[in-house]
Amino acid sequence: MSASNILTFSAPDVEIPKVDAMPSPTLELAYAFYALTRPDSAQRTNELPWLKTLYTKHSNLVEAIQVFWPEDQRSEAGGDLFMIVGDLGYARDKDVDRLFSEFDKIPQLLIKRGESYRKKFQAYEDKGKREHELKSLEGMLKRAELLKQREARKRYLSLLKQLWKVLEPIWKEEGYAESKRASEAFLNKYRETGNVLDAIPAHHFTQFEASQKHIQTSLEKGKLLVVPLFFAAAGGFSFDFADSHYIGYGIQSEHMFEKLLTQVEKVAPKMKALSDPTRLMMLTLIARYENFVLTVGDLATQLGVTQPTASGHLKLLKEAGLVALKKQGNKSFYHVNSDAIKQAIAELSDLVLRPK
């Protein structure tokens, strides 16, 4: 084989601790690229300022990233860059330069690594897991074959460079320092407790039972690298590659959880007001007979309850902002606050029906 056909890449020789934490610009780039390919990326601009900058000032770049892969492959393609960075040895680099300079070699390296993973996945006893992993792998290998084409590879690398051109000033100005601070906080907590999960934010998905078992298994056979992500909100990643298990979590994870809890606490009273059949029927009657002056007595009679009971239900609906009280002479009657009901439904939808 001629020297020009020998495939090599320059992974740095470093002493790797069993458990480590550090900033990783290459994994930050991978996460940002992935975030742009998510179906809900446009809905996340309020929680990710850098994403809002891209949508408002670099919309052509956003669109180019989102449509780069064929439509039938886009749902899985966001994870490819994580494998490139993690499995091919770029995660511990202090900048993205080596990743970019060696990009011509990456598709072939990726295919070679993919073949070894195929053998590993085929040996899984769990049929469902085996089929899922193999399907994902085949998609990745198909995209790697496409990147072997010079023009496709050139366009992909150009997108990565353009994206990093936007992100790099933010990373240098505040991202690196924030990630470094969080990395040191993780390591201090880990040294104090001796438990990786105690040092990871309490409400991150890696605390779920399935993730905990996966991390523990990885630790028993290899190493762990934790990357506090500046460009993530509450999300992140958990990947088990050849040399290490990689965990990334948004530096704002706990803040985002508290913010979510505040949203839930705001919506919950409205949902509670709607959860009782008598109250919901009462609200429905008020809405259906909006041209009539329905008193508390009218509503009590229609629903077969006492006036004090009807008053109690109306009080809850009023406190939730779903109805408003009007006076007409010496009588009080209620009308539906349509805007408040629409807002409550929209808030609930935003909480539980986000695009997947």
C-alpha positions as a Python dict, from the first residue, in 0.01 Angstrom:
ca = {
    (1, 'M'): (0, 0, 0),
    (2, 'S'): (138, 339, -96),
    (3, 'A'): (196, 597, 176),
    (4, 'S'): (-77, 818, 31),
    (5, 'N'): (-331, 541, 96),
    (6, 'I'): (-237, 488, 459),
    (7, 'L'): (-508, 634, 684),
    (8, 'T'): (-381, 812, 994),
    (9, 'F'): (-484, 1089, 1229),
    (10, 'S'): (-298, 1267, 1505),
    (11, 'A'): (-473, 1192, 1835),
    (12, 'P'): (-271, 1360, 2111),
    (13, 'D'): (-93, 1150, 2374),
    (14, 'V'): (-241, 1251, 2709),
    (15, 'E'): (-271, 1096, 3053),
    (16, 'I'): (-643, 1030, 3093),
    (17, 'P'): (-784, 1007, 3448),
    (18, 'K'): (-1055, 754, 3531),
    (19, 'V'): (-1303, 1038, 3589),
    (20, 'D'): (-1235, 1380, 3441),
    (21, 'A'): (-1421, 1701, 3359),
    (22, 'M'): (-1321, 1977, 3121),
    (23, 'P'): (-1445, 2229, 2865),
    (24, 'S'): (-1463, 2085, 2513),
    (25, 'P'): (-1510, 2326, 2221),
    (26, 'T'): (-1547, 2034, 1980),
    (27, 'L'): (-1833, 1882, 2180),
    (28, 'E'): (-1988, 2228, 2221),
    (29, 'L'): (-1983, 2257, 1841),
    (30, 'A'): (-2135, 1909, 1808),
    (31, 'Y'): (-2413, 2001, 2051),
    (32, 'A'): (-2488, 2330, 1875),
    (33, 'F'): (-2504, 2154, 1538),
    (34, 'Y'): (-2737, 1892, 1687),
    (35, 'A'): (-2957, 2159, 1849),
    (36, 'L'): (-3006, 2327, 1510),
    (37, 'T'): (-3126, 1999, 1356),
    (38, 'R'): (-3390, 1933, 1624),
    (39, 'P'): (-3755, 1978, 1516),
    (40, 'D'): (-3811, 2219, 1806),
    (41, 'S'): (-3501, 2432, 1752),
    (42, 'A'): (-3702, 2741, 1653),
    (43, 'Q'): (-3909, 2709, 1972),
    (44, 'R'): (-3595, 2704, 2189),
    (45, 'T'): (-3458, 3047, 2097),
    (46, 'N'): (-3584, 3201, 2423),
    (47, 'E'): (-3380, 2959, 2634),
    (48, 'L'): (-3067, 2960, 2413),
    (49, 'P'): (-2945, 3315, 2327),
    (50, 'W'): (-2688, 3190, 2075),
    (51, 'L'): (-2967, 3006, 1893),
    (52, 'K'): (-3171, 3324, 1877),
    (53, 'T'): (-2870, 3504, 1726),
    (54, 'L'): (-2843, 3239, 1456),
    (55, 'Y'): (-3213, 3253, 1369),
    (56, 'T'): (-3224, 3633, 1359),
    (57, 'K'): (-2887, 3713, 1200),
    (58, 'H'): (-2779, 3395, 1020),
    (59, 'S'): (-3101, 3239, 897),
    (60, 'N'): (-2941, 3119, 572),
    (61, 'L'): (-2685, 2920, 771),
    (62, 'V'): (-2958, 2770, 989),
    (63, 'E'): (-3154, 2659, 684),
    (64, 'A'): (-2842, 2518, 512),
    (65, 'I'): (-2762, 2305, 819),
    (66, 'Q'): (-3118, 2184, 854),
    (67, 'V'): (-3152, 2071, 492),
    (68, 'F'): (-2799, 1940, 435),
    (69, 'W'): (-2891, 1573, 473),
    (70, 'P'): (-3161, 1399, 267),
    (71, 'E'): (-3501, 1440, 432),
    (72, 'D'): (-3535, 1072, 527),
    (73, 'Q'): (-3207, 1087, 722),
    (74, 'R'): (-3237, 1418, 906),
    (75, 'S'): (-3393, 1282, 1225),
    (76, 'E'): (-3082, 1073, 1303),
    (77, 'A'): (-2807, 1286, 1150),
    (78, 'G'): (-2766, 1520, 1446),
    (79, 'G'): (-2573, 1257, 1641),
    (80, 'D'): (-2307, 1190, 1377),
    (81, 'L'): (-2082, 1476, 1484),
    (82, 'F'): (-2081, 1348, 1844),
    (83, 'M'): (-1939, 1020, 1719),
    (84, 'I'): (-1682, 1198, 1504),
    (85, 'V'): (-1566, 1412, 1796),
    (86, 'G'): (-1590, 1150, 2070),
    (87, 'D'): (-1498, 825, 1902),
    (88, 'L'): (-1222, 964, 1681),
    (89, 'G'): (-1042, 1143, 1963),
    (90, 'Y'): (-1118, 1515, 1930),
    (91, 'A'): (-1322, 1568, 2248),
    (92, 'R'): (-1023, 1664, 2466),
    (93, 'D'): (-879, 1915, 2218),
    (94, 'K'): (-854, 2274, 2339),
    (95, 'D'): (-982, 2409, 2007),
    (96, 'V'): (-1148, 2289, 1686),
    (97, 'D'): (-843, 2332, 1462),
    (98, 'R'): (-737, 1966, 1442),
    (99, 'L'): (-1093, 1853, 1377),
    (100, 'F'): (-1119, 2091, 1082),
    (101, 'S'): (-770, 2023, 943),
    (102, 'E'): (-817, 1645, 945),
    (103, 'F'): (-1172, 1644, 815),
    (104, 'D'): (-1080, 1489, 479),
    (105, 'K'): (-980, 1170, 664),
    (106, 'I'): (-1284, 1151, 888),
    (107, 'P'): (-1540, 974, 661),
    (108, 'Q'): (-1310, 678, 606),
    (109, 'L'): (-1219, 665, 974),
    (110, 'L'): (-1585, 679, 1064),
    (111, 'I'): (-1668, 390, 833),
    (112, 'K'): (-1385, 184, 980),
    (113, 'R'): (-1508, 249, 1334),
    (114, 'G'): (-1864, 177, 1225),
    (115, 'E'): (-1770, -170, 1106),
    (116, 'S'): (-1632, -254, 1450),
    (117, 'Y'): (-1952, -129, 1610),
    (118, 'R'): (-2160, -348, 1377),
    (119, 'K'): (-1991, -658, 1518),
    (120, 'K'): (-2049, -531, 1872),
    (121, 'F'): (-2418, -457, 1815),
    (122, 'Q'): (-2480, -788, 1639),
    (123, 'A'): (-2369, -964, 1956),
    (124, 'Y'): (-2636, -796, 2172),
    (125, 'E'): (-2877, -1047, 2324),
    (126, 'D'): (-3157, -790, 2352),
    (127, 'K'): (-3321, -809, 2008),
    (128, 'G'): (-3492, -471, 2032),
    (129, 'K'): (-3172, -292, 2136),
    (130, 'R'): (-2973, -481, 1872),
    (131, 'E'): (-3208, -380, 1590),
    (132, 'H'): (-3227, -18, 1708),
    (133, 'E'): (-2848, 20, 1731),
    (134, 'L'): (-2787, -148, 1397),
    (135, 'K'): (-3048, 70, 1224),
    (136, 'S'): (-2887, 387, 1366),
    (137, 'L'): (-2543, 262, 1267),
    (138, 'E'): (-2647, 188, 909),
    (139, 'G'): (-2782, 541, 875),
    (140, 'M'): (-2457, 686, 1004),
    (141, 'L'): (-2251, 471, 767),
    (142, 'K'): (-2467, 580, 474),
    (143, 'R'): (-2403, 945, 559),
    (144, 'A'): (-2031, 874, 603),
    (145, 'E'): (-2027, 728, 251),
    (146, 'L'): (-2185, 1050, 126),
    (147, 'L'): (-1913, 1252, 301),
    (148, 'K'): (-1650, 1058, 110),
    (149, 'Q'): (-1760, 1265, -188),
    (150, 'R'): (-1540, 1571, -199),
    (151, 'E'): (-1815, 1826, -265),
    (152, 'A'): (-2043, 1693, 10),
    (153, 'R'): (-1755, 1687, 255),
    (154, 'K'): (-1652, 2039, 156),
    (155, 'R'): (-2005, 2172, 212),
    (156, 'Y'): (-2039, 1994, 548),
    (157, 'L'): (-1705, 2130, 671),
    (158, 'S'): (-1798, 2477, 548),
    (159, 'L'): (-2119, 2465, 755),
    (160, 'L'): (-1923, 2363, 1064),
    (161, 'K'): (-1674, 2644, 1012),
    (162, 'Q'): (-1947, 2902, 959),
    (163, 'L'): (-2128, 2785, 1270),
    (164, 'W'): (-1813, 2800, 1480),
    (165, 'K'): (-1736, 3147, 1344),
    (166, 'V'): (-2060, 3262, 1508),
    (167, 'L'): (-2007, 3065, 1829),
    (168, 'E'): (-1636, 3115, 1885),
    (169, 'P'): (-1650, 3478, 2007),
    (170, 'I'): (-1920, 3381, 2259),
    (171, 'W'): (-1715, 3078, 2365),
    (172, 'K'): (-1399, 3282, 2414),
    (173, 'E'): (-1573, 3570, 2590),
    (174, 'E'): (-1771, 3370, 2845),
    (175, 'G'): (-1833, 3008, 2741),
    (176, 'Y'): (-1491, 2864, 2819),
    (177, 'A'): (-1468, 3031, 3161),
    (178, 'E'): (-1817, 2916, 3258),
    (179, 'S'): (-1751, 2559, 3146),
    (180, 'K'): (-1415, 2554, 3326),
    (181, 'R'): (-1576, 2678, 3647),
    (182, 'A'): (-1846, 2411, 3623),
    (183, 'S'): (-1584, 2143, 3546),
    (184, 'E'): (-1390, 2235, 3860),
    (185, 'A'): (-1711, 2233, 4066),
    (186, 'F'): (-1792, 1884, 3935),
    (187, 'L'): (-1445, 1751, 4017),
    (188, 'N'): (-1450, 1904, 4366),
    (189, 'K'): (-1786, 1745, 4438),
    (190, 'Y'): (-1674, 1412, 4294),
    (191, 'R'): (-1358, 1412, 4507),
    (192, 'E'): (-1569, 1494, 4811),
    (193, 'T'): (-1830, 1220, 4759),
    (194, 'G'): (-1657, 966, 4536),
    (195, 'N'): (-1983, 938, 4342),
    (196, 'V'): (-2015, 1069, 3986),
    (197, 'L'): (-2392, 1107, 4006),
    (198, 'D'): (-2369, 1319, 4321),
    (199, 'A'): (-2157, 1566, 4123),
    (200, 'I'): (-2391, 1587, 3822),
    (201, 'P'): (-2691, 1826, 3842),
    (202, 'A'): (-2971, 1654, 4032),
    (203, 'H'): (-3235, 1706, 3763),
    (204, 'H'): (-3032, 1609, 3457),
    (205, 'F'): (-3151, 1308, 3255),
    (206, 'T'): (-2835, 1115, 3347),
    (207, 'Q'): (-2991, 1079, 3693),
    (208, 'F'): (-3264, 854, 3551),
    (209, 'E'): (-3228, 487, 3647),
    (210, 'A'): (-3146, 358, 3298),
    (211, 'S'): (-2875, 623, 3252),
    (212, 'Q'): (-2732, 556, 3598),
    (213, 'K'): (-2690, 186, 3518),
    (214, 'H'): (-2529, 267, 3183),
    (215, 'I'): (-2283, 509, 3342),
    (216, 'Q'): (-2193, 263, 3618),
    (217, 'T'): (-2131, -14, 3364),
    (218, 'S'): (-1910, 219, 3159),
    (219, 'L'): (-1710, 320, 3466),
    (220, 'E'): (-1643, -42, 3553),
    (221, 'K'): (-1480, -106, 3216),
    (222, 'G'): (-1344, 232, 3109),
    (223, 'K'): (-1323, 604, 3175),
    (224, 'L'): (-1564, 894, 3209),
    (225, 'L'): (-1536, 1247, 3071),
    (226, 'V'): (-1786, 1505, 3191),
    (227, 'V'): (-1834, 1820, 2981),
    (228, 'P'): (-2043, 2105, 3127),
    (229, 'L'): (-2201, 2255, 2815),
    (230, 'F'): (-2224, 2630, 2782),
    (231, 'F'): (-2434, 2613, 2465),
    (232, 'A'): (-2693, 2374, 2614),
    (233, 'A'): (-2984, 2464, 2840),
    (234, 'A'): (-3114, 2165, 3038),
    (235, 'G'): (-3019, 1899, 2783),
    (236, 'G'): (-2694, 1730, 2694),
    (237, 'F'): (-2573, 1385, 2597),
    (238, 'S'): (-2453, 1051, 2732),
    (239, 'F'): (-2243, 840, 2493),
    (240, 'D'): (-2032, 531, 2546),
    (241, 'F'): (-1747, 532, 2296),
    (242, 'A'): (-1434, 324, 2259),
    (243, 'D'): (-1207, 501, 2506),
    (244, 'S'): (-1452, 678, 2740),
    (245, 'H'): (-1810, 742, 2839),
    (246, 'Y'): (-1896, 1105, 2760),
    (247, 'I'): (-2153, 1300, 2959),
    (248, 'G'): (-2251, 1653, 2866),
    (249, 'Y'): (-2496, 1858, 3068),
    (250, 'G'): (-2618, 2214, 3030),
    (251, 'I'): (-2456, 2445, 3283),
    (252, 'Q'): (-2802, 2599, 3335),
    (253, 'S'): (-2966, 2260, 3405),
    (254, 'E'): (-3080, 2339, 3758),
    (255, 'H'): (-3183, 2693, 3668),
    (256, 'M'): (-3389, 2558, 3377),
    (257, 'F'): (-3554, 2303, 3607),
    (258, 'E'): (-3652, 2578, 3851),
    (259, 'K'): (-3786, 2784, 3562),
    (260, 'L'): (-3989, 2486, 3441),
    (261, 'L'): (-4122, 2431, 3792),
    (262, 'T'): (-4233, 2794, 3805),
    (263, 'Q'): (-4421, 2748, 3475),
    (264, 'V'): (-4590, 2434, 3607),
    (265, 'E'): (-4691, 2607, 3930),
    (266, 'K'): (-4845, 2886, 3721),
    (267, 'V'): (-5048, 2646, 3506),
    (268, 'A'): (-5144, 2397, 3779),
    (269, 'P'): (-5418, 2607, 3951),
    (270, 'K'): (-5594, 2655, 3618),
    (271, 'M'): (-5577, 2283, 3546),
    (272, 'K'): (-5700, 2210, 3898),
    (273, 'A'): (-5994, 2445, 3842),
    (274, 'L'): (-6081, 2252, 3526),
    (275, 'S'): (-6023, 1904, 3670),
    (276, 'D'): (-6353, 1876, 3863),
    (277, 'P'): (-6651, 1764, 3646),
    (278, 'T'): (-6892, 1997, 3829),
    (279, 'R'): (-6668, 2301, 3774),
    (280, 'L'): (-6605, 2211, 3412),
    (281, 'M'): (-6981, 2169, 3354),
    (282, 'M'): (-7039, 2501, 3530),
    (283, 'L'): (-6784, 2673, 3306),
    (284, 'T'): (-6944, 2512, 3001),
    (285, 'L'): (-7293, 2633, 3099),
    (286, 'I'): (-7168, 2987, 3158),
    (287, 'A'): (-7006, 2982, 2813),
    (288, 'R'): (-7305, 2824, 2634),
    (289, 'Y'): (-7558, 3063, 2789),
    (290, 'E'): (-7347, 3378, 2768),
    (291, 'N'): (-7648, 3579, 2650),
    (292, 'F'): (-7835, 3495, 2970),
    (293, 'V'): (-7777, 3633, 3319),
    (294, 'L'): (-7700, 3309, 3506),
    (295, 'T'): (-7693, 3365, 3879),
    (296, 'V'): (-7533, 3141, 4139),
    (297, 'G'): (-7882, 3010, 4211),
    (298, 'D'): (-7938, 2925, 3843),
    (299, 'L'): (-7611, 2735, 3826),
    (300, 'A'): (-7680, 2550, 4152),
    (301, 'T'): (-8020, 2440, 4023),
    (302, 'Q'): (-7885, 2329, 3685),
    (303, 'L'): (-7608, 2125, 3846),
    (304, 'G'): (-7814, 1984, 4133),
    (305, 'V'): (-7593, 2127, 4408),
    (306, 'T'): (-7649, 2372, 4691),
    (307, 'Q'): (-7582, 2741, 4643),
    (308, 'P'): (-7285, 2734, 4887),
    (309, 'T'): (-7135, 2448, 4685),
    (310, 'A'): (-7189, 2637, 4359),
    (311, 'S'): (-7034, 2949, 4516),
    (312, 'G'): (-6729, 2748, 4623),
    (313, 'H'): (-6677, 2617, 4270),
    (314, 'L'): (-6719, 2964, 4122),
    (315, 'K'): (-6466, 3101, 4368),
    (316, 'L'): (-6203, 2852, 4244),
    (317, 'L'): (-6280, 2934, 3881),
    (318, 'K'): (-6253, 3306, 3959),
    (319, 'E'): (-5922, 3265, 4148),
    (320, 'A'): (-5784, 3076, 3849),
    (321, 'G'): (-5886, 3370, 3629),
    (322, 'L'): (-6116, 3158, 3415),
    (323, 'V'): (-6435, 3350, 3495),
    (324, 'A'): (-6505, 3708, 3596),
    (325, 'L'): (-6784, 3850, 3811),
    (326, 'K'): (-7029, 4113, 3693),
    (327, 'K'): (-7294, 4298, 3894),
    (328, 'Q'): (-7637, 4377, 3756),
    (329, 'G'): (-7856, 4547, 4014),
    (330, 'N'): (-7851, 4334, 4326),
    (331, 'K'): (-7759, 4021, 4134),
    (332, 'S'): (-7415, 3881, 4057),
    (333, 'F'): (-7346, 3678, 3749),
    (334, 'Y'): (-7038, 3535, 3583),
    (335, 'H'): (-6894, 3531, 3235),
    (336, 'V'): (-6613, 3325, 3085),
    (337, 'N'): (-6267, 3480, 3047),
    (338, 'S'): (-6200, 3339, 2701),
    (339, 'D'): (-5848, 3481, 2675),
    (340, 'A'): (-5748, 3321, 3007),
    (341, 'I'): (-5877, 2980, 2897),
    (342, 'K'): (-5693, 3003, 2565),
    (343, 'Q'): (-5376, 3106, 2748),
    (344, 'A'): (-5409, 2817, 2995),
    (345, 'I'): (-5445, 2568, 2710),
    (346, 'A'): (-5149, 2723, 2527),
    (347, 'E'): (-4934, 2708, 2843),
    (348, 'L'): (-5024, 2343, 2900),
    (349, 'S'): (-4949, 2265, 2536),
    (350, 'D'): (-4613, 2438, 2560),
    (351, 'L'): (-4526, 2228, 2866),
    (352, 'V'): (-4627, 1882, 2747),
    (353, 'L'): (-4670, 1893, 2368),
    (354, 'R'): (-4339, 2037, 2250),
    (355, 'P'): (-4226, 1913, 1904),
    (356, 'K'): (-4023, 1590, 1919),
}
